[in-house]
Amino acid sequence: MIDASFTVEAGRIFVVMGLSGSGKSTLLRMLNGLLEPRSATSASAAGT
């Protein structure tokens, strides 16, 4: 990912949802700097 960012306000709950094998754990490992991203796509629910 190039220049991807998001903000979670203090006291708010952040949820990563998806089917088994959809990359939830991989995303969290990348956010924590444990994995280097190679390529990615993302989507969000309507209205979020």
C-alpha positions, 0 to 999 in steps of 0.5 A: 500500500502506498500512503494508506492511513486511517484514524481510530478515535480514543475510546472507539472500537475498531473491527476487522471482519471477513471470511476465513482466509480473507486476510484479517490476520495479515492486515493486522500483521502489516499494521504492526510492522511484522509483514511488508505489504506487496500488493493490496486491495480494500473495500468497506461497507456502504455508509462507513 
